Amino acid sequence: MRLIPLVLSLTVHEWAHAYSAFRLGDDTAARMGRLTLNPIPHIDPIGTLLLPLLGVPFGWAKPVPVNPSNFDRKISMRTGDVIVSIAGPFSNLVLAVICVIALALLYRFAPETMFEHRAVGMLLERGFVINVILALFNMLPVPPLDGGHVANGLMPYRFRPQWERFAAVGPAVLMAIVFLPQLLNFSLFSWPLYVARSAASSVIGAIVSL
C-alpha cells in the first residue's frame, strides 16, 4: 500500500525538478526523457522499489540531471539551483494538500466510499504522510539533499569555508540521520507529522462541516 503513493510522489518530485530547470532554460533533463510524469524513467531499482518493499521507511528516485550553466542569463546559476532544488519538496507539499482536500471532499460528499472502500482513504492518508516526510526530509540542509543545494546557494561567502568542510562529510551525516533514529527507535519527524496531521484534521473537519 505504501509503494504506490511513494512511487507517485517521487515521480512528481523529480518531474518538478526537471520542469523548473526547463523553465529556467536547461533542457538537460528533458533531452534525457526525465521531463515526464511517467514513473518508469525516474525509478531507482534500490531506492524506489527494493528498500520500500523490504519495509525500509524511506526511498529515493534517480536524481534529475541539471546543468546550471544552461540557465537563462537573467538569473544567476546559484539562484537557479536554489529554485530547482526547492521545486521538488514544494511539489510534495502540494501533493500533501491535494490528499487532504480529496479526503475532506470524500468525507463530505461520498462518505460511503470511505467506509465501503477503505483502500481509497488509506492511499490518500499514506500519500499525505509520505509527501510531508519527503518535503521535510529533502529540505534538511545536508548535501546531497535538496536542502543542501538551497543552503549552498544561500550561504554567505564568509561562511563558505566552514560550509564546504561540512559538505565534504554530508553523505556521512545523511546516513547518520537516516539510520540512527532507526537504531534508537526514534522518529525524526514525529513532532512535525503530529502538527501536520492536526492541521489536516482541522481542514477536513472544516470542509465536512460546511
Secondary structure, 3 states (H helix, E strand, C coil): CCHHHHHHHHHHHHHHHHHHHHHCCCCHHHHCCCCCCCCHHHCCHHHHHHHHHCCCCCCCCCCCCCCHHHCCCCCCHHHHHHHHHHHHHHHHHHHHHHHHHHHHHHHHHCHHHHHHCHHHHHHHHHHHHHHHHHHHHHCCCCCCCHHHHHHHHHCCHHHHHHHHHHHHCHHHHHHHHHHHHHHCCCCCCHHHHHHHHHHHHHHHHHHHCC
